[in-house]
Structure formats: C-alpha cells, structure tokens
Amino acid sequence: MPALITPDLVALDADLGADKSSVVHRLAELVAAAGRATSADGLHADAMTREGQAPTGLPGGLAIPHCRSAAVTEASLGFARLERKVDFGAPDGPADIVFLIAAPAEGDADHLTLLTALARALVRPDFVASLRAATSAEEIVSLVQDVVAPADAAPAPSPAAAAPAAAVAPSARKSIVVVSACPTGIAHTYMAADKLSAAGQAAGVDMHVETQGSSGATPLDPAVIRAADAVIFAVDVGVRDQGRFAGKPVVQSGTKRAINEPDVMIREALAAADDPTARRVAGSADSGAAASSGAGSPGVATEVRRWLLTGVSYMIPFVAAGGLLIALGFLLAGYPISQTNPKTDNSWAQDWVLNNSIFDLPTSTVAHLHGGLAGYLGAMCFAIGAAAFAFLVPALAGYISFAIADRPGLVPGFVVGAVSLLVGAGFLGGLVGGIIAGFAALWISRWKLPAGVRGLQPVVIIPLLATLISSGLMVIVLGKPLAAALTGLGNWLNSLTGTQSILLGIVLGLMMCFDLGGPVNKAAYVFATTGLTAALSGSGGHQQLVIMATVMAAGMVPPLAMALSTTIRPKLYTAAERDNGKAAWLLGASFISEGAIPFAAADPLRVIPAMMLGGATTGAIVAGSGIELRAPHGGIFVFFAISNFLLFLLAVAIGAVVGGVAVTVLKGIGHSDAEDAPEDAVDLEHAHAPVGVPASAASA
C-alpha cells in the first residue's frame, strides 16, 4: 500500500498564509503536485465545506482539516509546521501544527484505519512534541509512519490513560458507555473516543466505547450496555441503533466538546447516573431487552423490526413534505387539480405548471381549476408534493437496505423501490425489495477481492450487482404476485361498508394508540399514507382516504385525553406532568401522538389501555361516518383537506373524553384526591425526553 505521507507532502516552518483557507489550499496543492489528487481546488473546496460544519482546531496548537473528496485519488496526509500561527477555531488559540487528511470519496477500509490511527495519536502529548522537535521532512514522515503502520495501528495509551485509576473499590466503580461519531468518520470520531476513555479511566470509571466511524464499528455488547450507569453520546450526526440505550441517563454533545472537555463530560455523566430526573435516551423499554437476548446478539425479530423502522423513519419526512404540499395545492386550486387530463395522461396541475409560468399567468385556465395566482401556486404546490410523494417507496426500500448493509445498500435499495412502483408492487414491493437489496449488498461487500479492483467495490461492483439481483428478482419473480396482493387489498378495503368499516376503524384506532409512535403505530400510519398516495394518483378508492382520516384522528386522541385528565383531576399528577398536560393540548391538535409518551412511560398499565379505548372510539366514528382526508399530517390545521371537518372534530373530542375519563378513573383507583403526587417527583419531561429526535418525528 502506498505511504500516506512522503517528504514532498511536508512543509516545515513555512508561512502558508494568514488564514485557514490559505493554509488548506497550499496543503491541497502539495497533495495535487504529488499526483494524489486531480484538482487542488476541488480538494480545497471539499475540505473547507467540512470546515464549515465544525472547526477542526484542537487544543494545544493543532488543527486537522479533513474531508472525503472525489478529487483525491490516493489517501494522503499533508503536513505543515507553521511559522505564523493560524486560527482554526480551537478554544485556546491558533495552530502551528496542521495535518490535511485527504481521503478518497470511497476510501477503502485499510486507508481509513490508518488515517484514524493518526488522529488518535494526536491526543498524545509526546507525539505532538516530537512533531515540533523534528528537524527534517524525512523525520516527520518517519514519526507519522510509526503511528499509522498496520502493525502498530493501536495508539499507545496516553499518560492519563496509563496512570493508575483512582482508588475506587471495585464494587463502587461506575460504568459508562460512549458512542462517538462525526460527519466524515475519520478524525474527530476517534479523538473524542480516546479523550473520553482516558479521562474516564483517570477518574476510576469503567469506560466502554463504540466508534461509529468510516473504518467500521464494533457494536457494544448488550450486556455491557445493560450494566452501564450512564451513556455519553459524543456525536455530530445521528446515533445508529440508538434504541439499544433506551432508558439510560445520557449526556450528549458534539465531538469537539468531548475532545476539549472530556473531564467535564465524565463528571456530568456520573452526576446523571445518580440523578433520577436526568435526561434519558428515548426508546421502547423492550427494545433493549429484546436486543440483548440470545447469546449477546439481537434476535431475528428485533433485527427485522429495526430494519423496517429505519425505512419508515426516513420515509416520513417525504410523507410530511409531500402530503402537506398536496393539501396546500388543494386549498389554493381545488380538489379537481389532482384529476387526470385525458389528452395528456398528466394531472391538470402538471399540465398547468409545465405550460405556464408565474410571469405569464393565464386569466383563466381549464374548467377544472381556479385561475390566476392562487390557481397557479396551488398547481405548483400539488406538482411538487406529488414529486415528493414519488419518493415514498424508494426511500422506504432504500433505508431498509441501508439499515442492513449501511451505505452500500442505499443505491440498490432506492432502485428496487422505484422498480416496485414500476411493476405495481407498491409499498409491499418496497418492504420485500429493500430487505433483498440490503442482504445482496451486504453479501457482496464481504467479498475479498484482489487489491487492484478493491477500490471499485463500493462505487461499481456493489451498486451494479446488488441492484441487478434485487431489481431483477422484483421484475421476474416478485413483482406480479405482490402487485396482485396489493390490488386485492385495495379492492377489499373499497368494499368495506357498515359494520365492517367500523371494525376496521376500531383496529386502526387501537394500533395508533398502542405504542404512541412505535412499530405498531408506524405500521398503521404507513398503511394509511401509502393508500393516500394511491388515492391521490387516481389508482385508489374512497376507502383509502377514509383510512387516512381514521389514522390521524385516532393519533390525535392520546395527548388530548391526557391533557383533559390533568385538567379535571390535577392532583393525580406531578407538577411536571401537569405542565406536560398543558403542552399536550397543542400537540394533540397537531397530530403529535408522543405528547402522551411521558404519561405512558410513567404509568403504562393505566395510561395505554385508556388511550387505546379512546382511539378505538374515535376510529370507529370516523370510519363509520366515511370521513375523508387528503393530507397525511397536520391535525386540525389541515381542516381544508377533511371532507366533514365538524364531524371529524366531534369524533376526536368524543375519543379524547372517553380516553381522558378512563385514565382518570384508572389512576384514581387506590388513590385519594389528596396531595399524593409530590411536587418533587420525577420530572418525566426530562427523564424521558428523546435524544436527538424532533418531537414530530415519532407521531407518524
């Protein structure tokens, strides 16, 4: 393997400019001049883009600008020891030691491992001192090669880590688990992990670290997670498989803080471990138990659920954006905007947007549409929303595949999702195809290929073969049976009337209120939104719009029911719960079901059955009344997309009253109406606040 650094990539005691952009550009020129990048400007632009995400200056006069770049042809290190220090955003001042870490856009695992070994060495004072004392470029190269050589890839322990742990009795030692991750997964991920490990060991704490970086990640043992007293998330991106840590006290920050203040974060984590009101990692209580069963590895059911929920979670933003734009289009231009123009097979909205511009508004248009500015804007919103809706199944399949195979699964997953739409297999094809694409990509990524073609594996071989396998199976084998199943399901739904329709409403209402944003809730929601997509495109029927209305109405009930209960008998609740109840009015009206999560987490045996009763009541009324909804989200704020808004409101109100009264009665059993809920009880809003998840994400 070519060396990462050579003497012609080293600039000693040089003046490379007055600002970091100049320094990075000069180092990029060294990399390009050495034949390791096709364009210095391209590498510079990518490095500065990464710099814009978070400064790369480190304490002690160091800076490590870094990036993945399509301009880089060979993983490289540019080094500068500056004559004039330059500010890279470190808290203690400018830097005189600068490494430009340049990785190819699809860097292989071996190179990335070496690059991260260098980043980890930079936390060692002895290594940094040797860089400052070096007298030649060749000496710099030797020092760097010593820490990134494969045989010595693991960095020597820092003085802090090597120091004896504080005198803490084994039985009194705390255990902390750490997850670190940065956008590129090359430098800050590993430096943050090492800084926290060293600080924790010096404090007499058992530290267990999972680095979610570019060179791969080894998940923590579920038994270690169960035994941990607290969790530290040192991340600039989302935490993969966060549900493993559900319920643990957590301290979260970016990687920069973990590098700069590891001791402070350790102290905060230890304090959180002893604080019952500390913030905790969100997630279902049973996810961790399920994941830790069976010889320390997740069970099949747990893994399948994780794959499907990943796909649904990434799909939901497309649903929200596309659906609300479509609803806005209806408001501005009327419902006929979605109908097909028989002359072109496009919707009237598509034809109007394609044939007119805002600078040439027609005074009148086809009879199906309103004219003028409102009609044009409505057509535009509908056309954009329909385009966003077209990504629903590809995103579902793509991110299911991603959950199985990580990045190599994205391309085959998205393609098989698009193909499933092409053959009429819809969301069923997306579910099945995403799993097939993920396993195909995972299998091919594990092939041991010759070094000469290994670089083609992530960019050519995996996308080509995994896409061919998964999409080929969808076209040849799976497409027609899945399409037939989907058509049969649609026909059955459209045939439901009377008692059958009410029964469906009860089932959907129970599902929406069972786990308040969990797998069952999401299954009902996906069922409704995919049916809505078909209905808006003209391939679905009236009943699918009724299902969407049923699902949203039932999902609004839990927060409203809890808000009502805290109002009619406030002494059954803590002060924090009463505050949550005030916020739950707006959350429920907006169709954000997780407004009831703090209450359900504190008292699931009383709260969840009552919420299910209220949701089933509302579901039965909405489905039995045939109310239609043409928007996937928004609650009362998409009133214009609801066919009988007053009856819809009445159904939600009845369900909220039923649920609120039921939970009040259940919580009142065995309790007096006295001050038996102390003011200093656990603050559930903080104890169960989700980490890194927007409040609206789980309701759908």
C-alpha positions in Angstrom: 0.0 0.0 0.0 1.4 3.4 -0.9 2.6 5.5 2.0 0.1 8.1 3.3 2.8 10.7 3.7 6.0 11.4 1.8 8.6 14.2 2.2 7.0 16.2 -0.7 3.8 16.4 1.4 5.6 18.1 4.3 6.1 21.9 4.8 8.4 22.7 7.7 8.4 26.2 9.4 6.6 27.7 6.4 4.4 30.7 6.0 1.3 29.3 4.2 -0.9 32.3 4.6 -2.8 34.4 7.2 -6.0 32.3 7.4 -7.0 28.7 7.4 -8.4 28.8 3.8 -4.9 29.8 2.5 -3.2 27.1 4.6 -5.6 24.4 3.4 -5.2 25.5 -0.2 -1.4 25.3 0.0 -1.5 21.8 1.5 -4.0 20.8 -1.2 -1.6 22.0 -3.8 1.1 19.7 -2.2 -1.3 16.8 -2.5 -2.1 17.5 -6.1 1.5 18.2 -7.1 2.4 14.7 -5.7 -0.1 13.2 -8.1 -2.5 12.2 -5.3 -5.4 14.5 -6.3 -6.8 15.5 -9.6 -7.5 19.1 -8.5 -6.1 21.2 -5.7 -9.1 23.5 -5.9 -11.6 20.6 -5.7 -9.8 19.2 -2.6 -9.6 22.7 -1.0 -13.4 23.2 -1.6 -14.3 19.9 0.0 -12.0 20.5 3.0 -13.5 24.0 3.5 -17.0 22.6 3.2 -16.2 20.2 6.0 -14.6 23.1 8.0 -17.9 24.9 7.7 -19.7 22.1 9.5 -17.4 22.4 12.6 -14.0 24.0 13.1 -11.1 21.5 13.1 -8.8 23.3 15.5 -7.8 21.3 18.6 -6.3 22.3 22.0 -2.5 22.6 22.1 -1.9 24.4 18.8 -3.2 21.6 16.5 -5.5 21.5 13.5 -6.7 18.6 11.4 -8.7 19.9 8.4 -10.0 16.8 6.7 -12.5 15.5 4.2 -13.6 12.9 1.7 -13.2 14.2 -1.8 -13.8 12.9 -5.3 -10.6 14.9 -6.3 -8.5 12.6 -4.1 -7.1 9.6 -5.9 -4.9 8.2 -3.0 -5.4 8.7 0.7 -2.9 11.3 1.8 -1.6 13.4 4.6 -0.3 16.9 4.1 1.7 18.3 7.0 2.7 21.9 7.8 4.5 23.3 10.8 3.7 26.9 10.5 6.0 29.8 11.1 3.0 32.1 11.5 0.2 30.5 13.6 -3.3 30.4 12.0 -6.7 30.3 13.8 -8.6 27.1 13.1 -11.2 27.6 15.8 -9.6 25.9 18.7 -10.7 27.3 22.1 -7.1 28.0 23.3 -5.8 29.9 20.3 -4.3 29.5 16.8 -2.5 26.4 15.5 1.1 25.8 14.3 0.8 22.1 13.6 -1.6 21.3 10.7 -2.5 18.0 9.1 -4.6 17.9 6.0 -6.2 14.5 6.0 -7.4 13.8 2.4 -9.4 10.6 1.8 -11.0 9.4 -1.5 -14.7 9.8 -1.7 -15.0 6.0 -1.4 -11.9 5.3 0.7 -11.2 1.6 1.4 -11.2 0.3 5.0 -7.4 -0.1 5.2 -6.6 3.5 4.3 -9.3 4.8 6.7 -7.9 2.7 9.5 -4.5 4.3 9.1 -6.0 7.8 8.9 -7.9 7.3 12.1 -4.8 5.9 13.8 -3.1 9.2 13.1 -6.0 11.2 14.5 -5.9 9.1 17.7 -2.1 9.7 18.0 -2.7 13.4 18.1 -4.2 13.2 21.6 -0.7 12.0 22.9 1.4 14.9 24.1 4.7 13.0 23.4 3.8 12.5 19.7 2.9 16.2 19.3 6.1 17.3 21.0 8.1 15.1 18.6 6.5 16.8 15.6 7.5 20.2 16.9 11.1 19.0 17.6 11.6 17.3 14.2 14.4 18.9 12.0 13.5 17.4 8.6 10.7 16.3 6.4 12.0 12.8 6.5 11.8 12.8 10.3 8.2 13.9 10.1 7.4 11.1 7.7 9.1 8.6 10.0 7.2 9.8 13.0 3.8 9.6 11.2 4.5 6.2 9.7 5.4 4.9 13.1 1.9 5.6 14.4 -0.1 4.6 11.3 1.8 1.4 10.4 -0.6 -1.5 10.4 1.4 -3.4 13.0 1.2 -0.5 15.4 -2.2 0.9 14.5 -3.4 0.9 18.0 -2.2 4.1 19.7 -0.1 3.9 22.8 -2.0 4.9 25.9 -1.8 8.5 26.8 -0.3 9.4 30.2 -3.8 9.9 31.6 -4.9 6.5 30.4 -1.8 4.8 31.7 -1.9 6.4 35.1 -3.3 4.2 37.8 -7.0 4.6 38.3 -8.2 6.5 41.4 -8.6 4.4 44.4 -12.1 3.2 43.9 -13.4 0.0 45.3 -14.4 -2.5 42.6 -18.0 -2.6 43.9 -18.2 1.2 43.8 -16.9 1.7 40.2 -19.2 3.3 37.8 -19.6 2.1 34.2 -20.1 4.5 31.3 -20.7 3.6 27.6 -19.6 6.1 24.9 -20.7 6.4 21.3 -18.7 8.8 19.1 -19.3 9.8 15.5 -18.5 12.8 13.3 -19.7 13.5 9.7 -16.7 12.1 7.9 -15.9 9.5 10.5 -12.2 9.9 10.1 -10.7 12.1 12.8 -12.9 13.6 15.5 -14.8 10.3 15.9 -11.7 8.6 17.3 -10.1 11.5 19.0 -13.3 12.1 21.0 -13.4 8.4 22.0 -9.8 8.4 23.2 -10.1 11.6 25.1 -13.2 10.3 26.9 -11.6 6.9 27.6 -8.5 8.5 29.1 -10.5 10.9 31.3 -12.8 8.2 32.4 -10.0 5.8 33.3 -8.2 8.5 35.2 -11.4 9.1 37.2 -11.7 5.4 38.1 -14.6 4.7 35.7 -15.0 1.6 33.6 -15.2 3.0 30.0 -16.7 1.1 27.0 -16.5 2.9 23.7 -18.2 2.4 20.3 -16.8 4.5 17.5 -19.2 4.8 14.6 -16.6 5.8 12.0 -15.7 5.3 8.4 -13.4 2.3 9.2 -16.4 0.4 10.7 -17.9 0.0 14.1 -18.0 -2.9 16.5 -21.3 -2.6 18.4 -21.1 -2.7 22.2 -22.0 -5.9 23.9 -25.7 -5.7 25.0 -24.6 -6.9 28.5 -22.2 -4.0 28.8 -25.0 -1.6 27.8 -27.3 -3.1 30.4 -24.8 -2.8 33.1 -23.8 0.8 32.3 -24.7 3.6 34.7 -24.8 6.3 32.1 -24.3 7.0 28.4 -22.2 9.7 26.6 -23.1 10.5 23.0 -20.2 12.5 21.5 -21.7 12.8 18.1 -22.1 15.3 15.3 -24.5 13.0 13.5 -27.3 10.6 14.5 -26.5 7.6 16.7 -27.0 4.3 14.9 -29.4 1.9 16.6 -30.0 4.3 19.5 -32.8 2.1 20.9 -30.2 -0.2 22.5 -29.5 2.6 25.1 -33.2 3.3 25.9 -33.8 4.5 29.4 -30.2 5.2 30.3 -29.1 8.6 31.7 -27.4 10.4 28.9 -25.0 13.3 28.3 -24.8 14.4 24.7 -22.6 16.9 22.8 -20.6 17.2 19.7 -17.2 15.6 19.3 -15.4 18.9 19.7 -16.6 19.3 23.3 -15.6 15.7 24.0 -12.1 16.5 22.8 -11.8 19.8 24.6 -13.7 19.0 27.9 -13.6 15.2 28.4 -13.3 15.5 32.2 -16.3 17.8 32.4 -18.4 15.3 30.3 -17.3 12.4 32.6 -18.4 14.4 35.6 -21.7 15.2 34.0 -22.3 11.6 33.2 -21.5 10.5 36.7 -23.9 13.1 38.1 -26.6 12.0 35.6 -26.2 8.4 36.8 -27.2 9.4 40.3 -30.0 11.8 39.3 -33.4 10.3 38.8 -34.5 13.4 36.9 -31.6 13.3 34.4 -32.3 13.2 30.7 -32.6 9.7 29.3 -32.2 8.0 26.0 -35.6 7.6 24.2 -36.8 4.3 23.0 -39.2 1.5 23.8 -38.4 -0.3 27.0 -38.5 -3.7 25.4 -36.1 -2.9 22.6 -33.0 -3.2 24.8 -34.3 -6.5 26.4 -35.0 -8.0 23.0 -31.7 -6.9 21.6 -29.8 -8.4 24.5 -31.4 -11.8 24.4 -29.8 -14.8 22.9 -26.0 -15.0 23.4 -25.4 -11.3 23.2 -26.7 -10.7 19.7 -30.0 -9.3 18.6 -32.7 -11.8 17.8 -34.2 -12.1 14.3 -37.4 -10.3 15.2 -35.5 -7.4 16.8 -33.3 -7.0 13.7 -36.3 -7.1 11.3 -38.1 -4.5 13.3 -35.0 -2.3 13.3 -34.7 -2.6 9.5 -38.4 -1.7 8.9 -38.4 1.1 11.4 -35.3 2.6 9.9 -37.0 2.6 6.5 -40.2 4.1 7.8 -38.4 6.8 9.9 -36.5 8.1 6.8 -39.6 7.9 4.7 -41.8 10.0 7.0 -40.2 13.4 6.0 -41.1 12.7 2.4 -44.7 12.0 3.5 -44.9 15.1 5.6 -43.4 17.5 3.0 -45.2 15.9 0.0 -48.5 15.5 1.7 -48.8 18.9 3.2 -47.8 20.5 -0.2 -50.5 18.5 -1.9 -53.0 19.6 0.8 -51.9 23.2 0.2 -52.4 22.7 -3.5 -56.0 21.6 -2.8 -56.6 24.6 -0.7 -55.4 27.1 -3.3 -56.7 25.4 -6.5 -59.4 22.9 -5.5 -59.6 19.1 -5.4 -60.0 18.6 -9.2 -56.4 19.7 -9.6 -55.4 16.1 -9.0 -57.6 14.7 -11.8 -56.0 13.4 -15.0 -56.2 15.3 -18.2 -57.3 12.6 -20.7 -55.4 14.3 -23.5 -52.0 14.0 -21.9 -52.3 11.5 -19.0 -50.8 14.1 -16.7 -52.7 15.7 -13.8 -54.2 19.1 -14.5 -51.6 20.5 -12.1 -48.7 19.0 -14.0 -50.0 20.4 -17.3 -50.6 23.8 -15.9 -47.2 24.1 -14.3 -45.5 22.7 -17.5 -47.3 25.1 -19.8 -47.4 28.3 -17.8 -45.1 30.4 -15.7 -45.7 32.8 -12.9 -44.7 35.6 -15.3 -47.4 34.6 -17.8 -50.4 33.8 -15.6 -53.5 33.0 -17.6 -56.5 35.0 -16.7 -58.4 31.7 -16.9 -57.5 28.1 -17.4 -59.1 24.7 -17.8 -62.5 24.5 -16.3 -61.3 22.1 -13.6 -59.0 24.7 -12.0 -59.2 28.1 -10.3 -57.5 30.8 -12.4 -55.0 33.5 -11.5 -52.1 33.5 -9.0 -53.9 31.2 -6.4 -54.6 28.6 -9.0 -51.0 28.7 -10.3 -49.5 28.4 -6.8 -51.9 25.6 -6.0 -50.9 23.7 -9.1 -47.2 24.3 -8.3 -47.6 23.0 -4.7 -49.5 20.0 -5.9 -46.9 19.1 -8.6 -44.0 19.5 -6.1 -45.9 17.5 -3.4 -46.6 14.7 -6.0 -42.9 14.6 -6.9 -42.1 14.2 -3.2 -44.6 11.5 -2.8 -43.0 9.6 -5.6 -40.0 9.0 -3.3 -42.0 7.3 -0.6 -41.5 3.7 -1.7 -37.9 4.2 -2.9 -37.0 5.9 0.4 -38.6 3.1 2.4 -36.8 0.4 0.4 -33.5 2.4 0.3 -33.3 2.9 4.0 -34.4 -0.6 4.9 -31.4 -1.7 2.8 -29.2 0.9 4.5 -30.2 -0.5 7.9 -28.9 -3.9 6.8 -25.8 -3.1 4.8 -25.1 0.6 5.6 -24.0 2.8 2.7 -23.5 0.1 0.2 -27.2 -0.7 0.5 -28.5 2.7 -0.5 -28.3 2.5 -4.3 -29.8 -1.0 -4.7 -32.5 -0.2 -2.2 -33.6 3.0 -3.8 -33.6 1.4 -7.3 -35.6 -1.7 -6.2 -38.1 0.7 -4.5 -38.5 2.6 -7.8 -38.8 -0.7 -9.7 -41.5 -2.0 -7.3 -43.6 1.1 -8.3 -42.9 0.4 -11.9 -44.3 -3.2 -11.7 -47.2 -2.1 -9.4 -45.9 -3.8 -6.3 -46.1 -0.6 -4.2 -45.1 -0.5 -0.6 -45.2 -4.3 -0.3 -42.5 -4.4 -3.0 -40.6 -1.7 -1.2 -40.6 -3.7 2.1 -39.6 -7.0 0.4 -37.2 -5.5 -2.1 -35.4 -3.4 0.5 -34.6 -6.5 2.5 -33.4 -8.3 -0.6 -31.2 -5.4 -1.7 -29.7 -5.0 1.8 -28.7 -8.6 2.0 -27.3 -8.6 -1.5 -25.2 -5.5 -0.8 -24.0 -6.9 2.5 -23.0 -10.2 0.8 -21.1 -8.6 -2.0 -19.4 -6.1 0.4 -17.8 -9.0 2.2 -16.2 -10.4 -0.9 -12.4 -10.5 -0.6 -11.3 -9.0 -3.9 -7.8 -8.5 -5.3 -6.2 -5.2 -4.3 -6.3 -4.0 -7.9 -10.1 -4.0 -8.0 -10.9 -3.4 -4.4 -11.3 0.3 -5.0 -14.1 -0.4 -7.5 -16.1 -2.5 -5.0 -18.0 0.3 -3.3 -18.6 2.5 -6.3 -19.2 0.0 -9.1 -19.3 -3.7 -8.1 -21.7 -3.4 -5.1 -24.2 -1.0 -6.8 -24.2 -2.9 -10.0 -24.6 -6.4 -8.8 -26.8 -5.8 -5.8 -29.1 -3.6 -7.9 -29.2 -6.3 -10.6 -30.0 -9.1 -8.1 -32.7 -7.3 -6.1 -34.4 -5.4 -9.0 -34.1 -8.5 -11.3 -35.9 -10.6 -8.7 -38.6 -7.9 -8.3 -39.2 -7.8 -12.1 -39.0 -11.5 -12.9 -40.3 -13.2 -9.7 -41.9 -11.0 -7.1 -43.5 -8.1 -8.9 -46.7 -9.7 -10.2 -47.6 -11.6 -7.0 -47.0 -8.6 -4.8 -48.9 -6.4 -7.2 -51.8 -8.8 -7.2 -51.8 -8.9 -3.4 -51.8 -5.0 -3.3 -54.7 -4.9 -5.7 -56.6 -7.4 -3.8 -56.1 -5.5 -0.6 -57.3 -2.3 -2.2 -60.4 -3.9 -3.6 -61.2 -5.4 -0.2 -60.8 -2.0 1.5 -63.1 -0.3 -1.0 -65.7 -3.0 -0.5 -66.0 -2.4 3.3 -69.2 -0.8 4.4 -71.3 -0.6 7.5 -70.1 -2.8 10.4 -67.0 -4.0 8.5 -65.9 -0.4 8.1 -66.4 0.4 11.8 -64.4 -2.7 12.7 -61.5 -1.5 10.6 -61.7 1.8 12.3 -61.5 0.2 15.7 -58.5 -1.9 14.8 -56.7 1.2 13.3 -57.5 3.2 16.4 -56.1 0.5 18.7 -52.9 0.3 16.6 -52.4 4.1 16.7 -52.6 4.3 20.4 -50.9 1.1 21.4 -47.3 2.3 21.4 -47.5 6.0 20.5 -45.0 6.2 17.7 -43.6 2.7 18.0 -43.7 -0.1 15.5 -47.4 -0.8 15.7 -48.3 2.9 15.4 -45.9 3.3 12.4 -47.4 0.2 10.7 -50.8 1.7 10.8 -49.5 5.1 9.6 -47.6 3.6 6.6 -50.6 1.6 5.7 -52.6 4.8 5.6 -50.1 7.1 3.8 -49.4 4.6 1.0 -53.1 4.2 0.5 -53.4 8.0 0.4 -50.7 8.1 -2.3 -52.6 5.7 -4.4 -55.9 7.6 -3.9 -54.3 11.0 -4.9 -52.8 9.5 -8.0 -56.2 8.1 -9.1 -55.4 4.5 -8.6 -57.0 4.2 -5.2 -60.5 4.5 -3.9 -62.6 6.4 -1.4 -61.9 3.9 1.5 -58.2 4.7 1.4 -59.0 8.4 2.1 -61.2 7.2 5.0 -58.4 5.2 6.4 -56.1 8.2 6.4 -58.7 10.2 8.3 -59.2 7.4 10.8 -55.5 7.1 11.5 -54.9 10.8 12.0 -58.0 11.3 14.2 -57.1 8.3 16.4 -53.5 9.5 16.7 -54.7 12.9 18.0 -56.6 11.3 20.9 -53.8 10.3 23.4 -52.3 13.8 24.0 -55.7 15.4 24.2 -57.0 12.7 26.6 -54.1 13.2 28.9 -54.4 17.0 28.8 -58.1 16.6 29.7 -57.3 14.2 32.6 -54.6 16.6 34.1 -57.2 19.3 33.9 -60.2 17.5 35.6 -58.1 15.9 38.4 -54.8 17.6 38.6 -53.9 16.2 42.0 -53.4 12.8 40.4 -50.3 14.2 38.6 -47.0 15.8 39.5 -46.3 19.4 38.7 -44.2 18.4 35.8 -46.9 16.2 34.4 -49.4 19.0 34.8 -47.1 21.2 32.7 -46.9 18.4 30.1 -50.6 18.3 30.1 -50.8 21.9 29.2 -48.5 21.4 26.2 -50.4 18.2 25.2 -53.4 20.3 24.0 -51.4 21.7 21.1 -49.5 18.5 20.5 -52.7 16.5 20.2 -54.4 19.2 17.9 -51.3 18.9 15.7 -51.4 15.1 15.5 -48.2 14.6 17.6 -49.0 11.5 19.5 -45.9 11.5 21.6 -47.3 14.2 23.7 -48.7 11.3 25.7 -45.4 9.4 26.0 -44.3 10.9 29.4 -47.5 9.8 30.9 -47.4 6.3 29.3 -43.8 5.8 30.4 -44.6 6.6 34.0 -47.8 4.5 34.3 -48.2 2.3 31.2 -50.7 -0.2 32.7 -53.2 2.6 33.3 -52.5 5.0 30.5 -52.1 2.8 27.5 -55.4 0.8 27.8 -57.3 4.1 28.4 -55.6 5.6 25.3 -56.5 2.6 23.2 -60.1 2.8 24.3 -60.3 6.5 23.3 -58.5 5.8 20.0 -60.8 2.9 19.1 -63.8 5.1 19.8 -62.6 7.8 17.5 -61.6 5.3 14.8 -65.0 3.7 14.8 -66.8 7.0 14.4 -64.6 8.4 11.7 -64.5 5.1 9.7 -68.2 4.5 10.1 -69.0 8.1 9.0 -66.9 7.8 5.9 -64.9 11.0 6.6 -62.1 11.5 4.0 -58.7 13.1 4.5 -56.4 14.2 1.7 -53.3 15.2 3.8 -51.0 12.8 5.8 -50.3 15.1 8.7 -51.2 18.4 10.4 -54.2 17.6 12.6 -56.8 20.4 12.8 -54.5 22.7 10.8 -55.3 20.8 7.5 -59.1 21.3 8.1 -59.4 22.2 4.4 -58.4 18.7 3.4 -61.0 17.0 5.6 -64.4 16.2 4.0 -66.5 16.8 7.1 -64.4 18.8 9.4 -67.0 19.4 12.1 -67.9 15.6 12.4 -64.1 14.9 12.4 -63.7 17.3 15.3 -66.6 15.7 17.2 -65.1 12.2 16.7 -61.7 13.4 18.1 -63.4 15.1 21.0 -65.5 12.1 21.9 -62.5 9.8 21.8 -60.5 12.3 24.0 -63.3 12.4 26.5 -63.6 8.6 26.6 -59.8 8.2 27.0 -59.5 11.1 29.5 -62.2 9.8 31.7 -60.9 6.2 31.5 -57.4 7.2 32.5 -58.7 9.4 35.3 -60.8 6.6 36.7 -57.9 4.1 36.4 -55.4 6.4 38.1 -57.9 7.3 40.8 -58.3 3.6 41.9 -56.5 3.2 45.2 -55.6 6.9 45.3 -57.1 9.6 47.4 -57.7 13.1 45.9 -55.1 14.5 48.2 -51.6 15.7 47.6 -50.3 12.2 47.0 -48.3 13.3 43.9 -45.4 15.2 45.5 -44.1 18.3 43.8 -40.5 17.0 43.8 -41.4 13.8 42.0 -39.5 12.7 38.9 -39.7 15.2 36.1 -40.8 12.9 33.4 -40.4 15.5 30.7 -36.7 15.4 31.2 -36.4 11.8 32.3 -37.9 10.5 29.1 -37.1 13.3 26.7 -35.9 11.8 23.4 -32.3 12.5 22.5 -31.7 14.0 19.0 -35.2 13.2 17.8 -37.6 16.0 16.9 -40.9 15.8 18.7 -42.9 15.4 15.5 -40.8 12.5 14.1 -42.4 9.7 16.1 -46.0 10.5 15.8 -46.2 9.5 12.2 
